[in-house]
């Protein structure tokens, strides 16, 4: 039975526009409250509003649970620890819908959130300071700890229970050490702290506009008739039915609309891919039945919605075209006319979307399709909607959203397409590392207690690696991944894994010469499909289908991407373009890709081939066919092409067909198999997997290849290093050697200490220099799992250099630890 509490509110401001009860269901994870996934949020909220005493949820991969909505308890029915109980709770914010609309200052009128209970600005500023210093330098452990009893945070965070609760909800732990208390953040990923900073900043801004602390959902005022449901519970009489004499939350009524905001501009949209030289004239049919003619100056969803706002006076108009959907045009580069199938003169219906938005938001059934359709009008700097999008996308990608989609009257495939549009809309312009973090957040949930171990024999490295990767199921690939080198004594805490990925990349072309080849500029690319399919079975490691080998290669690369490791090799851009995008490429782009891979000396990559006559460039007498590289196999570029001569008139067509076949069509099977391997690990499809959406082919190639250790990287290496006081002099000599050394020496030292000789996109995050036993005759030791180099107390820099080089030469695998 749910208690109903009344909340005092200023009716002059609170009831003017629609109000949304934004509820989040959470479970107690040993003192830290964590949100349920989005599809379960909707099911929990529906049961709550229907006054159900309980419901059962199957939450993959953890088990089946009974949610007791009377006592606010979760009970394990099936899975680990049957009968185990934990607390659950419903956190609610009552928000005027203008809060979610760009350019409007909607208020939060009531809230259960800890951040909204803090009304002391110095405490909020202390939260910003603590979160900011961790985000600024995640590797400095001193910045991750705040003394709550003395020092700069004692009078603020240490005296505010709500601030501590807010920090705990974001992953902090409260640790007591004698009479001292500390708030400590020990998690690796700090992306959630950036979101927390936005919440604190928003609260500060509300404070500075004169707002006071929010009344909680459990507070009451008998003088108010507004009701607000809380998560406070009490026992019901067994004789009375659930919900009897209980009054549902009051619906807010909207007053007259605000005046037209003619100067209001929706969020800027990325320019469409197509040139838009003519204005598109459309007719907008308003809710009143009035018809207004508008002209779009750009072929974007943002321009259309801006016009709708201007002529209707609505804060959140929804525009419905006669065919197609406007929401897909939220994706950067997608034109409105293409997404919505618009033509000049089309009549589009304008609806007031505010109340529908509120109803769907309160019920947990707000679709990504709904958000995409009005994306340029929404205040995405608020934390709630981006969090909703991320949670929903993760559920969709994990395949656990079917029931929710049915309740929301949509399909998984449709939601994924609109999720794609929103993901690119929100994040495509962000820095690479931030996009990488977003992608990792959306990876399929990793079973922390389950581990998949790949056993590899160094003497037959590639064959055992390909066979082992090929035998793993997608479920196994999404567990914690570790590598065991047969016959070597090393437990994988990162070092053997990094060494595996590095060696895998290095041996692609040397141990798979019939399947991979190196281009003139150094990048790797599969051989043509016809060549690979004709390779002897022993060159395919005993596999009947050569595509299984390419799929295993894709799996290895995806695992490296997931763990932030590198394979040390660059893959050809045109190959990755086909893997990530599609094979629709212009002639100019084909020539650019050929130049990048084969060099500018190839006449086919030059404008001269189009500007000069065929005999002048040595192409007289050729036909509309092509001989596959490294073979004598001739393929027609058009039907019967080998019997059709290339002329000045069809020369451009021949060149595009020739380059497309060389760079794309001849590699299609390999690209498809490689992509399947990526998706086995990363989840989704080519059109919906975050890594394939948010990273360009060039960025993906660079992430896999890693980067050499530059002068700046040496400075960062030194900056993150933790050095034992016993070997400070030896450490100083080491930095001097690295600063003066070339890329080869730096890479060798890095590989000796970490397992890879190139740096990933995030750079080196930690490094330790510790003393080792022995004197001038002893060799350095490495613990790659911990990025640790152990140095004896050498008597000179020259001896340190000689012993380090000798250790690098001798070390193969993990026998020397």
N, C-alpha and C positions, 0 to 999 in steps of 0.2 A: 504494500500500500504506500502511495507516495503522498507526502505532505505537500500542501499547497501554501506557499508563503506570498504575501503581498509585498510589492516593492514600491517605495515612494518614488515618484517621478514628477518632473515638471511637465505638465500636460501641454504647456504652450510650445515646448520644443520636442518632447518625446513622441507625441501622437500626431505630429504633422505629417510624417511620412511613415511608410511601412517599417515594421520592426522585425528583426530576425533573431530568433533564439539559436545561436550558434553553439551547438553542443559537441563536446568531445568526450568519448568514453575511453577510460584509461584503466590499466591494471598495475598492481603493485609488484614491481620487480625488486624484491629485497630492499625496500625503502625508496626506490626510484619509480615514479609514476611514468608509464609509457603508454602511448596511444595505441589503441587497436587499429588494425589496417582498415582502409577506407570501406571495403565491402562489409566488414563486420560492424563498423560504425553505423551504417544504414540499418542493418538488421537489429542491432541493439536499440537504436532510437525508435524503430517501428514498434518493437515489443514494448518499450517503455510507454509510448503514447497509447498503445492498445491496452495498457494496464495488465499485461501478461505477468504472472508471478515469476516465470522463468522461461528460458529458451535454451536449446542445445546448439552449439556451434562446433563444426569440425574445422580446425585451423591447421592447415598443412604447413610444415610437416610434423607438427607437435602433438596432435591428437584431437580427441573430442571432449568438449567441456560443457557443463551446465552452468548457465549464468543465472544466479538467484537474484532477481531484481527486488525482492523484498529485503533481504539482508545485505545486499550488495557484496556477494561472494561469488567467486568462480571455483567450481569443483571439477577436478579431472575425472572424467568417466573412462576414457580409454587413452592409452599412451604411457609416457613415463610417470611413475608415481600415482597410480589410480587412487582417488580419494583425497589427494592433496588439494588444499584450499588456499586461496589468496584473495585479498580485497580487490574490489573494482569500484570505480566512482564515475560520476557524470559531472563534468565541468562545463558550465554554461556561461556564455556571454550574451546579454541582450543588447543588440546593436541596431542603431538606425541604419537603414540600408545605404544611405549616402556615404557611410564609412567605406563602402566597397567601390564607390564610383569616383573616378578621377575628377579632381576639381571641386569636390564637395567635402565638407567636414562633418560627416555623420558621427554621432556620439556613441560611446559605450555607456549604457545606462545602468547596467547591473552585470556583475561578473563573479564567477567562482575562481577565476585565475589569480594565482598568487601575485603576479606582477601588477594587477589592477588594484590590489589592496595596499600597495605601497604609496603613501602620500608624502614621503619625505624626499625632497629632491636631492640632497647630498647622498642619500642611500642609493638612489637610482644612478647618480653619477659615479658612485663607487662601483656599482655593477658594471657600468660601461667601461670603467678603467680596468677592472679585473678581466672582463671578457676580451677587451681590446688588446691587452698586452699578451694574452695567450695566442690570439689570432695572428698578431704581428710576428711572433717568434715561437711557433709551436714546440720547437726542440729545446727551449730553455726551461728546464723543469722548475727552476726557482719562480718563474712567472706563472706556473700552474698552481701554485699554492698560496692561500691567503690566511694569515693568522687572524683568527676571530677574537682573540682575547687581548691582544696588544698590537700597537702599530697603526698603520694608516686605515685599516678596515675595522678596527675594534668598535669604534663609536657608531659605525654605520651598519655594515653587514653583520657584525657580531651581535648587534642589538636588535636585529629585525628578523623575526621568525619567517616572515613571508619571503624575504630575500633569500634565506637559506633554502626554503622550499622551492623557490624558482630555480636556484642553482642545481638542486638535487634532481629536479625534473629535466634538466639539461645535461645530466651525466656526472655532476660533481658528487664527491663523497665527503661526508663530514667525519673527520677522524679526530679522536681524542688522544692526546699524548700527555699523561699526567694531568696537570691543571690547565693545559693548553688545548685549544680546539683549532682545527684547520679545515678549510674547504679546499679540496684537492681535485683537479681534473686529470684523470689518468687515461682517458680514451685517446686513440690515435687520430681519429678523424675530428677536425675542428670546424667542419662546414656548418654543423648545427649551431655552433656558437655565433656564427655570423647572423643566422636567423634570430638567435636570442638577442643579439645587439640591436637588431631592427625593432624587436618588441620593446626593449627598454627605451630606445630612442623615441618610439611612438608614444610611450607612456610619459616621457619627459615633455614632449611637445604638448600633450593634453594638459599636463600640469601647468605649463607656462601660459596656456590659454585660459587658466582660471578654473580648471576642473579639480575636484577633490577626489579622494579615494572612492572607488566604486563600491556600492552596496553589494554584499554577496548574495548569492541566490538563496541563502538560508535566512536572510534578515527579513523582518516583517514590520509593517506599519499599518495599524488598523484604520488609519484615516484614508488609505488609498484603496481604490477598487481594482487596480491593476494586479493581476496575478502572475506568478512566475514559478514554474515547477523547479524543484530542487532535487538533489539526491539524498536528502534526509529521509529516513524511513522509520516506520514503527510497525508493530505487529497489528494485524487486522483481526477483527472479531471473526471467528470461524463461521459464525452464522450469517455474516453479511458478505455478499458477493464483492469481488474485486471491483473497485471503481464506483460502487454505489454512493450516491450523494457527493461524488467528487466532481468538481468543476474544471473543465479543461482550460488551458491557458487562453487568456482573452486574445481575440484577434484585434489588431490595430486597424483603425480606419484612416484612410488617407484624406488629407484636405486638398484644397485646390493646388494645382501644379505651380511650381515657381515660374517666374518670368523667363522668357526665352534667353538662353545664354549664348548670344550671337558671337561672343568672342572666345567661346570655349573650343579648344582643339583637342581631339582625342590623342592618345599616345601615338607618336610618330610610327609609321609603318615602314618596313624595309621596301625599297623600290621593287616593283615587279620585274620579272625577268624579261618581259617583252617591252619594247619601246612603246610609249603611249603618247602619240603625237596629236590625237584628236580627242576633244571632250566628248564624253558619253552622256547623252541626254536621256533621262529616265523620268518616270512618273511615280511619285510616292503617294499612296492612298493612306491617309491618316485615320486614326481611330474614329474621328467625327464623321468620316465619309468624304471629307474634303480632299481634293486631289491637287498636289503641288508638283510643278515641273522643276527638276533640278538638273544641273550639269556637273559632272565629276571632272575635276581638273587632273586627277590621277586615278589610275585603275587599281585602287586599293580599297580594302574594307574600311580603313580609317576615314577616308574621304566620304564614303557613302554614309557612315554613321554620323559624321560631323554634319552632313547635310540634313540627315534625319532629325538630329537634335535641334538644328537651327529652325526648321520649318514646323516642328511639332511641339517644341517646348518641353518634351519629355527628357527626364534625366537618363533613362536607360531604355532607349527604343530598340526593339527587335525588328529587323527588316527581313521580310520573307520574299524571295524571288519566285517567279512562276515555275522555274525548274532549277535543280541543283541546290547547293547549300552555300550560304555566304561564309560559314565558319571555316571552311578549308582555306579561305583567302587570308586567314590570320597567319599562315605560314609564310615566312620571308621568301620573296621571290615568286610567289604564286599570285597571279593576277586575279582580280575580282571577277572580271568578265569570263575568264576560263573556269574558275571554281563554281560560279553561280550560273554559268551558261547564259550570260546576259547579252542582249542586243539593244541597239538604240531604240528608244520608244517603249521598252518593256515597262509594265506596271508592277510595282512592288508594294506589298502591304506592310504598313508600319504598325506595330503593336506596342503597348506599354508593358514592358517586361519586368517592372519592379516587383509587383506582387507575386508573379510567377517565380521570380528569382528567390524571393523570401520564402515562399511555400516549399520550394524544392530544397533550399538550403536548410531549412528547419527539419525537413523530413529525411535528410541525408541522401536525397535522390537528385541532386544537382549534377547534371551530366557534363562531361567535357565538351560535348557538342554545344550545350547551352553557353558555357564560358567562352568557347571559341567564337561564337556568333556575335558576342559583344566585347571581345577581348580588348580592342583599343579604348574602350570607355571605362575599363575597370582600373582600380587603384592597386596595381600589382606590387607596389612597395609595401602594402600591408602584408603581414606574414601569413594570414589565414588562407588566402586563396592559393598562393604558390605551394603551401604545404598540402592543401587538398589535392592539387594537381599531381604532385609528386607521389603522394600516397596512392591515389587512384591508378596512376600509371604503373607503379610497382605491382599492384594487385592484378592489373590487366596482363602485364608481362609474365607474371607467375601463373596465369591461367586459373585464378581462383575468384573470378568475378561473374561467373555465369548467372548465379541466382540474383545478384545485385542488378545486372543488366536487364534481366527479365522484369524485375520490379520497376526499373527506371524506364522501361519501354525502349530499349536500344539493344544493339548487338555488340559483342566484344570487338569484332572487326571494325565497326564504325567508331566506337570509342577510341580504339587505338589510332585510327587515322586522325581524329580530332586531337588526341593526345600528342601525336607527332607535330601537328601544327602549333599547339601551345608550347611544347617543349622547345621548338626552334624559335618561336616568338619571344619566349622569356629568356633564353640562354645563348642564342647563337652568337651574340655580340660580346659575350664575356671572354675573359682571358682563357687560354688553353688549359691551364692547370685547374681553373675553376670548373670548366666544362668537363674535364676528366673526373673531378670529384662528383659532379652531378651524375655522370654515367655510372660511376661505381656505386653511388647510392641506389641506383635503379637496377643493379644486378640481382639475379635471382637469389633469394635468401640462402645463405651458406649454413650448412649444418655444422655448427662449431664443434660438436662432440664427435662427429664422424669425419674420418680422414681417408682420402684416397692416396695410396702410395704407388708411385710408378717405379718399378724396378728396372734398372738399366745396366747393361754390361758394357764397360768402356771398350772392350775389344771389338764389340759389334754394336756400337753406339746407336747408329741410325736405325738399324733393323729392329733392335729390341725396343727402342723408343716408339717407332711407328706402330709396331705390333701392340705394344702396351696401351698406347693412346687409342688405337682403333678398337680395342676390346672394351673400353670404358663406356658406360651408359651416360647420357646427359646428366642423370641424377648424381652419378659418381663424380663427374667432372665439376659439378657445382658444390662439392664438398671442399673442405680445406685440402689443398694440394701439396704433396710432399714427394721428394725424390730419394730413392735409395740406390746408390751405386753398389752393385753386387761385389762383395769381397772387401769393401772399404768400411772402416769403423767411423761413422759420423751420423749423428742424429740430425735430421733436417729441421733447423730453425731459420732457414733462409739461405744459408750458404750453398749447400748442394743444389737447391732449386735454382739459384741464380747461375751456378756453374752449368747446370743442365741446359737452361735456355740459351746461354751464351754458346755452348758447344753445338746445340741443335742448329742455330743459325749459321755458325761457321762451317758446318758440314753439309749444308743443303746442296751446294754445287759440287763439292769434292766427293761426296759419297752418293749423290743422286745425279750424276752427270747426264743420265738419259731422261731425267724428269725436270731438272732445273738448269738454266744456263745464265751466265753472267753477261750483261750487256756492255758495250764499249765504255760507258761511263760508270760502270761498277755495280749497278743495281741488279737484283736477281729477278727472274721471271720464269714461269713454267715454259717448257718447250711446247710446240704446237700439239694440240690434242692428238692428231694423227700420228705424230712421232711418239708420244707417250704411250699410246695404245699399242704401238708396234714394238715396244721395248720388251726384251726377254723377261720372263717371269722372275728370274733371280734379281734383275734390276728393279723389280717392283716388290722385292722383299717377300716373295711367295704369294702375293695377293693377286687374285684373278682379275679384280677390277682396279685399274690404276687410279680411279677417282677416289678410292678409299685412302690411298696414300696422300693425295692432296687434302682430303678431309682431315686426316691426322695432322698434317702440317698446319691447317687452319686452327685445329684445336690447340696445338702447342702455342701458336701466336696469341690466341685468345687468352690462354692461361697466363702467359707473360703479361698481357695487358691488364688482366684482373689483379695481378699481384704487384704491378708496377715495375716489372723487370724488363730487360732488353734482350733481344736476340743478336744484336750487334751487326745486323745486315739490313740494308735498305731494299725494299721491294719496289718494283717498277711502278711509277705513278699511273700509267695507263691500265695496268693490271688491277691495281687497287680501285681505280675509278669504276671498273666493271664490277668489282666485288661489292663496293659500297653503293654505287649509284645505278647506272644502267649503261647501255652502249649507244645512246643517242648523243653523238658528238659531232660538232661542226668540223669542216675541213680545216679551218684555222686552228682549232684546238688539236686536231689530229697531228698537224704539222708541228705544233709546239711540243706535244708529247713525244713525237719521234725525235725531235731535236734534243730534248732533255735526256732521252735514253741512249740514243746512238751518236749524238754530236751534230753540230751544225754543218758538218761537211757533207752530209747526205743530201743529194740534190732533191730528193722527194720532200725534204723539210724546208725547201727554199721557195721564195716567191718567184724565183727565176723560171721555175718549171712551168708556171702559168703565163709568164710574161714573154718567154722566148718560144720560138718554133720548136717542134719536136726534134728535127734533125740537129738543131743547135745544142740540145742537151743530151744527145745520144739515145733518143727513144723512138727513133723512126722504125716502123714495122711491128710495134708491139700490139698485143691484142687485149681484150677485156677479160684477162685471166691472170693468174698469179701462181708462181711456183713456191710452195711452202719452204720456209727457211730450213736448211740442213737436210732437205729431201729433194727428190725429183718428182714429187707429187704436184700435179698441176690442178688447180681448182678454178672453175668458172666464177667470175664476179657477177655475171648476169647469165641467164639461160643461153647456152651455146656461145658463151663469151670468148672461148679460144678461137672461134672462127670470125670474130668481129674485130676489125682493126680500130685502134685508137686514132682519132682525128683531132684536129684543132677544135672542132665543135664539141666533141664529147670528152676532151682531155680532163677538164675539171671533174666531171662525173667519174671517170676512170681513176683519177688520183684519190678521190674520197673513198671509192669502193676498195681500192688497193690498200690504202692505209687502214681502213676500218677492218678489213679481213686480216691484215698483218697484226694489228694491235689488239683486236677485239674478237672477231668471229672465230679465228683459229684457236683461241684460248678459252672459249665459252665453257666447255665442260670443266676445265681446271678451275676457272673462276667460280662456277656454281658449287663445285665440291669444296673448295677452300672456304667459301661463304658458309656452307652448311656446317663446317667445322667450327667457324667462329660462333655461329648462333647456337651450337650445342652447348657452348660455355656461357655466352653472353645473353642468351634468351632473345625472344622477339623474332622479327623477320627483317628482311632487307629494308623494308619501309618503316619499321617501328623500333628496331633495336637502337637504344640511345647512342652507343658508340659509333654506329654507322650513320647516325643522323647528325650528331654534334661535332664530329671530327671530319676534316677534309681528308682526301687521300694523302696529300702531302704531310699533314699532321700525323696521321696514323703511321705512315712510313717512318717519319722521324722519331716517333715514340718507340717503335720497335727497334730502330737502329741505335737509338741513344746518341749521345754526343761525346766528342773527345774532351779530355780534361784541359780546359783553357786556363789562362792566368787567373781569370776571375774565379773559376771553379776551384783552383788551388787555394785562393783566399777564403772562399766559402768552406772548403774542406777544413782548413785550419780553424775557421770560426766555429764550426760545430764540434770540433774534436774535444774530447775530455782526456787530459794528459795527467798521468800519475806524477806526483812530485819527485819520485825517485829517478825519473829519466827525463827531466826537463831539458838537460843539455842535449841528450840524444834526440829528443823531439825537435829541438831547434835546428839541429843538423839535418834532420829529415826534411823539414819544411824548406830549408835552403836548397837541398838537392832537388826537390820537386819544383821549386820556383825557377831554378836554373835549367832543369831538365827539359827534354823535348816531349812531344806527345806520346812517343813510344814508351819512354821510361815511366811517365805518369800513368799510362794505361796499364803497364805491367804491375806497378805497385798497387794500383787500384784493384786489379784482378786477383792479385795474391791475397789482399786483405778482405775483399768483399765477394769475389767469385765472378765479377764481370769487369771488363776493361773500359767500358763506356758508361756514361751516366744516363739515367732515365730522366723523364721530363721534370720530375720534382727535385732532381739533383741528389746529392748525398745528404741525408737527413741526420745521421749520427755517425760518430767514429770514436774509437777508443785507442789510446796508446798506453800500454801497460808494460811493466818490467818483466823480463824473462830471466831464467837462471842462466848462469854461464858468463864467460868473459869474451875476449876478442876472438876466440876460435869458434864460438857458438854461432849458430845461424838464427835469424829471426824466426818467429813462429806467427801463425795467423789463425784466428778463429773467425771464419767468414760468416758464421751464423750471427755473430754479434758485431760485425764490422770492426774487428779488433786486430791490431798489430802489436805483437809483443817483442820488445827490443831488449837484448842484453845491454849491460852498461858498457858500451864500447868506449875505447879511450880516444878515438879520433873520428872525424867525419869520413876520412878516406876508408877506414876499416868498416864503418857502418855501410858505406856505399858498396864496397866489395862483397861483404857478407849478404847484403840485401839482394844484390844481383845474382849471387850464387844460389840463394834460396829460391829465387824466382825461377831460375833455370832448372833446378832439381824438382821443384814441386809440380806434381801431376796428380790431380785429384786431391783427396783429403787424407792421404797417408801422413803428410807432414802437418801437424796441427800445433 
